[in-house]
Amino acid sequence: MQRNVLEYLEETVKRVPDKIAFANDKTQLTFQQFSDDIRAIGSELIRKGYQKEPVLIYMNKSPEALEGFFGVIESGCFYVPLDEEMPKRRIELIIENTKARVIICDQENLKRVKELPFDGEIMLHEELAKKREDKEKLDKVRRTALDTDPLYVLFTSGSTGMPKGVVGHHRGVIDYIDQLSAVLDFDEESVFGNQAPLYFDACMKDIYPTLKFGATTWLIPHELFLFPVRLVEYLNVHKINTICWVVSALTMISAFGTFKEVVPEYLRTVAFGSEVFPIRQFNLWKRTLPQVRFTNLYGPTEATGMSCYYHADREFSENEVIPIGQPFENTEILLLKGGLEAAQGGEICIRGTCLTHGYYGNKEKTKEAFVQNPLNPYYPELIYRTGDIGKRNAKGELIFVSRKDYQIKHMGHRIELGEIEANVLLVDGIQTACCIYPKEDEKIVLFYTGTLKKAELLMELKQRLPRYMIPNVLFLIEQLPLTPNGKMNRKAMEQFYMDHKKNKRRRTK
């Protein structure tokens, strides 16, 4: 029985030692080079006395950063990714929360690290990778390791402004990667194009299958996601055949007419998730690449990664929603309402090996989200409450309805903001759209990109939506703000709206 994610690499390096594992425009690391470097890093951490504790990684997105992650795993510790894209205050809170004694960084970020409120040891990756491997020490660590040992702490956003560190473990990741790989048919010929930042769980869909199968992952430069034609050209140059991206990264390509200039020539697998794929944009991808297998994925960081899948093997009518389908094997989805199974829909709750250990150093938040299964009164069994609302269609397939946060009460009516967005996206001339509902104003605010003027869009929406669902305020902007992970940045939109209000008041005085 596999107990440690490093067993993926150990089997692969015997088989294809000289094959490229991880690459970007500066570095290409073979499996043998990667293995040698992480064993050197792990050995030095052990020699320094770091054991079963968090190790911060502050490095640019690169193959070398992945060496930092897996070097930490070799030592029996668990990695905590940081990144220059993170606000400085967020990094400070993570340092405070983890109380880590050591940071691994690269030369490029050494100055930034020295400016942080951190009084532990700073270790340079460039020096660590040159250290001597100590096989005896590494073997001793492995012999005492358990599959439930922490593997990483990934910090998600907290509703109070305090980031929450999700503690993943070896057993959960092994189960996840095995199930995901079976669903998406990964193999040694897979060439992944990584989109997600390395401090999000989304990157695991590329990194761990690469080690499992002896595949290859290209870390795509972040800036290319602003230039869709160049992005697709990059996919073609590197013969990338598998992408697991957030929806907004895919719609950016299709919505701006990229396929009229260039199409991905080698793609065979496209997995998407984290947001609802606008039907019009999905159909455009499907029509352009009929040979590609498209799969909708759903799942939270707290359940290790994706928990459900649906092979989207057809085009959809405009009034349909792409299902999230069914749970992976060894995972169960419960739809709960008032502590009971809700046939007509309820909060999506998850049970199974995929559940993480909860939030690092935050027992209160852990107890709120990881709760006793109310359907099981006989023995302790935790489920994770996602905060998402779902239902099952006539075929028994799971449908994502909305976030509980995005369900509002407006003019006496309960409204799903996602329903408004879906109708906006059906209007010709609209590329992307997102709704927010600032509580202090109780107004539906719509941000969108496209060619339609506000008045033209309002006229269209009056034909599609009841009066109480018509947005009160519209903003036509060049590009919707996104989070570092590529999701719609609703907090940034709300701040934009509040600033707009303040400026408007000043002008009227």
Buried (B, 14 or more C-beta within 10 A) or exposed (E): EBBBBBBBBEBBBEEBBEBBBBBBEEEBBBBBBBBBBBBBBBBBBBEEEBEEBBBBBBBBBBBBBBBBBBBBBBBBBBBBBBBEBBEEEBBBBBBEBBEBBBBBBBEEBBEBBEEBEBEEEBBBBEEBBEBEBBEEBBEEBBEEBEBEBBBBBBBBEBEEEBBBBBBBBBBBBBBBBBBBBEBBEBEBEBBBBBBBBBBBBBBBBBBBBBBBBBBBBBBBEBEBBEBBBBBBBBBBEBEBBBBBBBBBBBBBBBBBEBBEEBBBEBBBBBBBBBBBBBBBBBBBBBEBBEEBBBBBBBBBBBBBBBBBBBEBEEBBEEEBBBBBBBBBEEBBBBBBEEEEEBEEBBBBBBBBBBBBBBBBBBEEBBEEBBBEBBBEEEEEEBBBBBBBBBBBEEEEBBBBBBBEEBBBEBEEEEBBBBBBBBBBBBBEEBBBBBBBBBEEBEBBBBBBBBEBEBEEBBEBBEEBBEEEBBBEBBBBEEEBBBBBBBBBBBEBBBEBBEEEBEEEEEEEE
